[in-house]
Amino acid sequence: ILISSPSDNSWTNQSSSNIKGQVDPTQLDQFSIVNIQSSIVTNVPYDEIGFFDFNVGLLEGANRFRLTTTDAFGNSVVKEITINRDTVKPVVSNLLPNTVLTYSKPTISYSVQDAGSGNNKSTNNVWLTFKDINNNNLRKDLIVNGVVIDPALNTNLNCVVDSNDSTKQNCSTELISKLLDGNYTLHTQASDNAGNQSDEVTSNFTIDTTVYLDVTKPVDNALIT
């Protein structure tokens, strides 16, 4: 039994998935699939050269299926595949900075939480997009984690959240390039392995490195005698 897709232990947020592959029709008397969780057995159709494309329903969490081919003499070949379904989107919060900064290389920090079902699931693809107050992308030499940010692309920070711990994972990165003085908006999103995408979170902050000198004495244009 050759399963071409999906890969074993794959992730999806869909309610069903197609299992595709090929068997040897010349040595095949029966081809069946069983949902191990429900114990429901179904015969799998295949064409004259053994290709099959069979749709299976998915419940939230891990769905394991056992495919079995049997020849006319009762000899069987068995192959199993797990398809994980997760419909819970991750949550991004605590995005900083969100105030006026007097330095030009701020640390970007945020929290990610993913309470989706299943094992060994991780949240990845935490995207950071920097824009100025006029919604223009920043200059091309802005660097995060040693990677140059192209204004046409989002930056992937790969903040990992362990599926066995649904508590918030705090993540941060320091900008390597300096930002010019001005007002900025930081756009942040996260997606998980099943394709669920968080709501976008934004944060506004200002870089102001100007040094202000406040002279209290003497007053301007004072007469000194």
Secondary structure, 3 states (H helix, E strand, C coil): CEEEECCCCEEECCCEEEEEEECCHHHCCEEEEEECCCCEEEECCCCCCCEEEEEEECCCEEEEEEEEEECCCCCEEEEEEEEEECCCCCEEEEEECCCEECCCCCEEEEEEECCCCCCCCCEEEEEEEEEECCCCECCCCCEECCEECCCCCCEECCCCCCCCCCCCEEEEEEECCCCCCEEEEEEEEEEECCCCECCCEEEEEEECCCCCCCCCCCCCCCCCC
